[in-house]
Amino acid sequence: MSVNRSRASTALSLVIVTMLSTSPAAVAQSAAAPAQGLPADLKDLRGEWHRAGAGFGCKVVPPRKLSQEELIAVMARACLRLGPLVIGDAADSATSVLGPPHRTLEQPQDQVAWIYFIGQREHYPYFVVTIAADKIVALQVTGETAAPGYDFSHVALGATTDDLVGVFGQPSHFEPSELKDTELWTYPPHPFSFELKGGRVISIRIRQP
């Protein structure tokens, strides 16, 4: 990559950070942007959350100069991705990538959780895809050992408290989890949370803003 192109990409990524950190509503308003509306080279971009003042920004390095519409659509997807899936995409995107769920659990508010075991069936870690109205509205990975490909902004299952704080800082709120000896860390109004046990991340969850 040439120096000029690298600088251009960096500049674009900083624009995205600024827009998200100063206007978090932009994510919520465009979170359901369908993958079908994006060119192929933009559908699978991954963003990274970073502290931006008192809040967070989503850093994305696009492969080329984007239109305003493409920028908004990319922002809506890139930092709402966990594993191979994205919040707001159609439910059938999960089955096309992961196959039929290994288990299903009915949830409140007409939602259903599709459970996929990563690796050995009936063992941790596992991946939960929550569906409502045929859309993915939440994604969660749970387990005490790393699940390759399921990290979130470089925080993976098994990461230490220091690792988590190094990326996301101290939580805005924490409380006991439903799991024994486990803490739930949240960063409202941002759509991600973590569960920690024994100083290690055992669950990562993102949801529809």
Secondary structure, 3 states (H helix, E strand, C coil): CCHHHHHHHHHHHHHHHHHHHHCCHHHHHHCCCCHHHCCHHHHCCCCEEEEECCEEEEECCCCCCCCHHHHHHHHHHHCCEECCEECCCECHHHHHHHCCCCEEEEECCCEEEEEEECCCCCCCCEEEEEEECCEEEEEEEECCCCCCCCCECCECCCCEHHHHHHHHCCCCEEEECCCCCEEEEECCCCCEEEEEECCEEEEEEEECC
